[in-house]
Each structure stands twice: as structure tokens, then as C-alpha cells.
Amino acid sequence: MRKVVNFCDYFVIVSASSDRRGHAIADAIDEGLGKKGIKVRQPQGQREATWMLMDVGDVVVHIFAGEARDFYGLEHLWQDAPRINWKK
């Protein structure tokens, strides 16, 4: 992302099948980073839970529930950034 924006190196974009699963993903990320001494800066969107944002400095995590990922189209908006596909 650094070649396209000046505020982070990576966007991590995640889809969750429900608001509840989105919260579980956000909680797991927060817990895992906390164990490494990394604090999430001002998480956003937890109340609505359709699009949650977690700022971890050089990495910004976007967690989308339902069809919100397609609606907001971040992949299209930032299409000039190199893409890294990762599946567990």
C-alpha cells in the first residue's frame, strides 16, 4: 500500500459470514496482537459490525460482515496497490 497511500504498508481485508463472526475475528486479532505486546489503535465499527477497522500502525485490518465487502469495494478503490492473496 505504501506506493499508493502514505499511512500504511498493508491492508488486510477479511470477510465474515455474520456480525458475530466478525466480532470473533476482531477479538482474536486483538488478543493475538496483545500477546505480542502490540496494541490496536482506536478500533472502529464494533457497534455496527458490518465494517470493522483495526489500525495496527503499518497494517490496517478491515473486517467485513455479510455483503459489505462487495458494497464498499476496497479492492477496486485501491486497485493500483499490489495484491497478495493469502488463504489459511
Secondary structure, 3 states (H helix, E strand, C coil): CCCCCCCCCEEEEEEECCHHHHHHHHHHHHHHHHHCCCCCEEEECCCCCCEEEEECCCEEEEEEECCHHHHHCHHHHCCCCCCCCCCC
